[in-house]
Structure formats: C-alpha cells, structure tokens
C-alpha cells in the first residue's frame, strides 16, 4: 500500500484531476487506518493514543483532498470506485471530518 500511496501522490501532483485527487484521498485514509488501527488490533496490540492522533490527522488530510477534488469538478471515479458520485464524496468528507474531530 505504501508504494501505491507514493505513486498516487506523484500522479496527483503531475495531473491533479478530481479523480486522481479522490484516489489519493482514499489511499491516505486507508493506509493510515490499516497501519494505525487494523494491524495493531489484529496483532493484539492496543491502539496507542499517538497512533489515534496520527490517524485523525490522516483523516483530516483525506477530507481536505477529497473536498478539493469536489471543488475542482469533473469525474471523481477512480480504480476501486468506478461509480463514485458527488453525493458519495460529500458523505465521505463528512465522515472523515467527524473522525478527525473525534475526542
């Protein structure tokens, strides 16, 4: 996932379409979630407060990127989300913002 994240970042920087920005937003969020929440939980390790805070920051970054993609206009569909509407994106932004602001 790390190499996918780097590749998506480069692609979004070189060709910042709404679809590339949306794809990057999901990779940012998913990478953080799996690295900081899922994998420690699966190994029986407690999710540490530092990891929770880092995940909140990643959720905020993902929400920001997806919001920017919405503002850019154009299709948000990308690999893994070939049918991704503006309404779907608005719901994701709201969800990620809630996670970012959770106590």
Secondary structure, DSSP 8 states (H G I E B T S, - for coil): -HHHHHHHHHHHHHS--HHHHHHHHHHHHHHHHIIIIIHHHHTT----HHHHHHHHHHHHHHHHHHHHHHHH-S---BTTBSS--HHHHHHHHHHHHHHHH--
